[in-house]
Amino acid sequence: MLFVASIGNTMINVGVFQKDTLVCTARLASAGNRSSDEYAVSLQAILAMNGVDTQKIDGAVIASVVKPMSPVLGGAVEKLFGIKPLFMGPGVRTGLDIKIERPAELGADIAAACVGALSLQKPPFVVVGLGDATTLTLIDRESRLRGVLICPGAFAGIHGLSRLAAELPVISLETPKGLLGRNTVDSMNNGAVYGTAAMVEGLVDRLRQDSGEEDLPVIATGTQCEIILPYCRMEARKEPDLVLLGLKKVYELNSKR
């Protein structure tokens, strides 16, 4: 069995594959003050709750965009499973043909999502990530990663507003009751949800024009996918576990070396 994890700024998405089947998924808070021991205990409890025998896990791969958290979760994996995890980074094969100026700067989560998408969809396509940041990545007809757009995520926008505007509260994202808000909380929430959806629609349309690809499918993933995607007026394939799938593919590619 294979343990996979993606460390984000606010959440850690984890999963376990048994061959090609994702048998469990979970999310943990990405907290810099937690120790490897604490994460090991949390992971053990989550896996036990899902009926996963930790003794059967013989491989692990991690993608991280929070470098200080990498040794913490890596240490938890070593303590719990007795194996050293593979970390996505320089020297790790992904199979991606990355056509950006500094390939090493590409986020590990974005790279993993694109690897996962290429295993599901024939290019060209756009991978939309709806999480802490909203990202759009173009994969062209030759399976080349042509570039990325990085925009504030819906919650990041709300958090920024509450910090800069004294009378605006910190709120959580929820399904809008309608387009127009009739109080401050609803107005902020609806602006974030509909605004992010409209931004994604507009950027996908611009990518279609810029690439000359009128038929440019969209594959969407991320922690905010369930809230934002229903308000996008475009067709999109929803794959909430796309990053975890990509990590599995990366692990298999490097295990064959």
C-alpha positions in Angstrom: 0.0 0.0 0.0 1.1 3.5 -0.7 0.8 6.6 1.5 0.5 9.9 -0.3 0.3 13.5 1.2 0.2 17.0 -0.1 1.3 19.7 2.4 -0.5 23.0 1.8 -0.4 26.3 3.7 -3.5 25.6 5.7 -4.3 21.9 5.2 -2.5 18.6 4.6 -4.3 16.2 2.3 -3.4 12.6 2.8 -4.5 9.3 1.3 -3.7 5.6 0.9 -3.7 3.7 -2.3 -4.1 -0.1 -2.5 -2.9 -0.8 -6.0 -5.0 1.6 -8.1 -7.7 2.2 -5.5 -7.7 5.2 -3.2 -9.0 3.5 -0.1 -9.1 6.5 2.2 -8.5 10.2 2.3 -8.3 12.7 5.1 -7.3 16.3 5.9 -5.1 17.6 8.8 -4.4 21.1 9.8 -1.0 22.3 8.5 0.3 23.6 11.9 3.9 24.6 12.2 3.9 24.1 16.0 3.0 20.4 15.9 5.7 17.8 16.2 6.4 14.6 14.2 5.1 12.6 17.1 1.8 14.4 17.1 1.3 13.9 13.4 2.2 10.3 13.7 -0.5 9.8 16.4 -3.1 11.7 14.2 -2.2 9.6 11.1 -2.4 6.4 13.0 -5.8 7.2 14.4 -7.1 8.3 11.0 -5.9 5.2 9.3 -7.2 2.9 12.0 -10.6 4.6 11.7 -10.6 3.8 8.0 -9.5 0.2 8.5 -6.0 0.7 7.1 -3.3 -1.6 8.5 -0.2 0.6 8.8 2.0 -2.6 8.6 0.9 -3.0 5.0 2.1 0.5 3.9 5.4 0.0 2.1 5.8 3.2 0.2 5.2 7.0 0.8 5.4 10.1 -1.3 4.9 13.7 -0.2 4.5 17.0 -2.1 5.0 20.2 0.0 4.7 23.9 -0.6 5.6 24.6 3.1 9.2 23.6 3.4 9.4 23.8 7.2 6.6 21.2 7.4 8.4 18.7 5.1 10.7 17.2 7.8 7.9 17.2 10.3 5.5 15.1 8.3 8.5 13.1 6.8 9.5 12.2 10.4 6.0 11.2 11.2 5.9 8.9 8.2 9.2 7.3 9.2 8.1 6.7 12.8 4.7 5.3 11.8 5.6 3.2 8.8 9.3 2.6 9.2 10.0 3.9 5.6 11.6 7.0 4.2 9.2 9.0 2.0 9.9 10.3 -1.5 9.6 14.1 -1.6 8.7 15.7 -4.9 11.5 18.1 -5.9 14.7 18.5 -7.9 15.9 15.1 -9.2 12.5 13.4 -8.9 11.1 12.3 -12.2 7.6 13.6 -12.9 7.3 12.9 -16.6 6.3 16.5 -17.2 7.8 18.6 -20.0 7.9 21.9 -18.1 8.3 24.9 -20.4 8.7 27.7 -17.9 11.7 29.9 -17.1 12.6 28.2 -13.8 11.1 24.7 -13.6 12.3 24.3 -10.1 9.9 27.1 -9.0 6.9 25.1 -10.1 4.8 24.2 -7.0 4.9 20.5 -6.1 1.1 20.5 -5.8 0.7 22.0 -9.2 3.1 19.5 -10.8 1.4 16.6 -9.1 -2.1 17.8 -10.2 -0.8 18.0 -13.8 0.7 14.5 -13.7 -2.7 13.2 -12.4 -4.6 15.1 -15.1 -2.4 13.6 -17.8 -3.3 10.1 -16.6 -7.0 10.9 -17.0 -7.4 13.3 -19.9 -5.9 13.6 -23.4 -4.3 17.1 -23.8 -4.7 20.0 -24.4 -6.5 21.1 -21.2 -6.4 23.5 -18.3 -5.9 22.3 -14.7 -7.7 24.6 -12.3 -6.7 24.4 -8.6 -9.2 25.9 -6.2 -7.4 26.1 -2.8 -5.4 28.5 -0.8 -4.5 30.0 -4.2 -6.5 29.8 -7.4 -4.2 28.4 -10.1 -4.7 27.7 -13.8 -2.1 25.6 -15.6 -2.1 25.0 -19.4 -1.1 21.7 -20.8 -0.8 21.9 -24.6 -1.4 19.3 -27.3 2.2 17.9 -27.0 1.6 17.4 -23.2 3.9 20.4 -22.4 3.3 22.5 -19.4 3.2 26.0 -21.0 2.7 28.2 -17.9 0.7 29.0 -14.8 -1.6 31.7 -13.5 -1.5 32.2 -9.7 -4.3 34.2 -8.2 -5.6 34.7 -4.6 -7.9 31.9 -3.4 -11.4 32.8 -2.4 -10.7 32.5 1.3 -7.4 34.3 1.0 -9.3 37.2 -0.5 -11.7 37.3 2.4 -8.9 37.1 4.9 -7.1 39.9 3.2 -10.3 42.1 3.3 -10.8 41.4 7.0 -7.2 42.4 7.8 -7.3 45.6 5.7 -10.9 46.8 6.5 -11.5 47.3 10.2 -15.3 46.7 10.0 -15.2 43.5 7.9 -15.2 40.3 10.0 -13.3 37.1 9.4 -15.8 34.6 7.9 -15.8 31.1 6.5 -16.9 30.2 2.9 -20.4 28.8 2.5 -22.8 28.1 -0.3 -24.4 31.5 -1.3 -28.1 32.0 -0.7 -28.3 34.1 -3.8 -26.2 36.5 -5.9 -26.6 39.7 -3.8 -25.8 39.6 -0.1 -28.2 41.4 2.3 -25.8 41.7 5.2 -22.0 42.1 5.6 -21.2 38.4 6.0 -23.3 37.2 3.0 -22.0 40.1 0.9 -18.4 39.1 1.6 -19.1 35.4 1.1 -21.0 35.9 -2.2 -18.4 38.2 -3.5 -15.7 35.7 -2.8 -17.6 32.7 -4.3 -19.1 34.4 -7.4 -16.0 36.5 -7.9 -13.6 33.6 -7.9 -16.0 31.7 -10.2 -16.2 34.6 -12.6 -12.4 35.1 -12.5 -11.8 31.4 -13.4 -14.4 31.6 -16.3 -12.7 34.7 -17.7 -9.2 33.4 -17.4 -10.1 30.1 -19.0 -11.7 32.0 -21.9 -8.6 34.1 -22.3 -6.4 30.9 -22.3 -8.6 29.5 -25.0 -8.0 32.7 -27.1 -4.3 32.9 -26.3 -3.6 29.2 -27.1 -5.9 29.1 -30.2 -7.6 26.1 -28.7 -11.4 26.6 -28.8 -12.0 23.2 -27.3 -9.9 23.4 -24.1 -11.3 21.1 -21.4 -11.0 22.1 -17.7 -10.1 19.7 -14.9 -10.8 21.2 -11.5 -9.4 20.2 -8.1 -8.7 21.7 -4.7 -10.2 22.1 -1.2 -12.6 24.8 -2.4 -13.8 23.0 -5.5 -17.1 21.9 -4.0 -18.0 25.5 -3.2 -16.7 27.4 -6.2 -17.2 25.1 -9.1 -21.0 25.0 -9.1 -21.0 28.7 -9.8 -18.7 28.6 -12.8 -20.6 28.9 -16.0 -18.5 26.4 -17.9 -18.1 22.7 -18.2 -15.4 21.2 -15.9 -14.3 17.8 -14.8 -14.2 17.7 -11.0 -11.4 15.6 -9.6 -11.0 16.3 -5.9 -8.2 13.8 -5.4 -6.2 14.8 -8.5 -3.0 15.7 -6.6 -3.0 12.4 -4.7 -3.4 10.5 -7.9 -0.5 12.5 -9.4 1.7 11.7 -6.4 0.9 8.0 -6.9 2.0 8.3 -10.6 5.2 10.1 -9.6 6.0 7.4 -7.0 5.5 4.6 -9.5 7.7 6.5 -12.1 10.6 6.8 -9.7 10.2 3.3 -8.3 11.0 2.0 -11.8 14.4 3.7 -11.9 
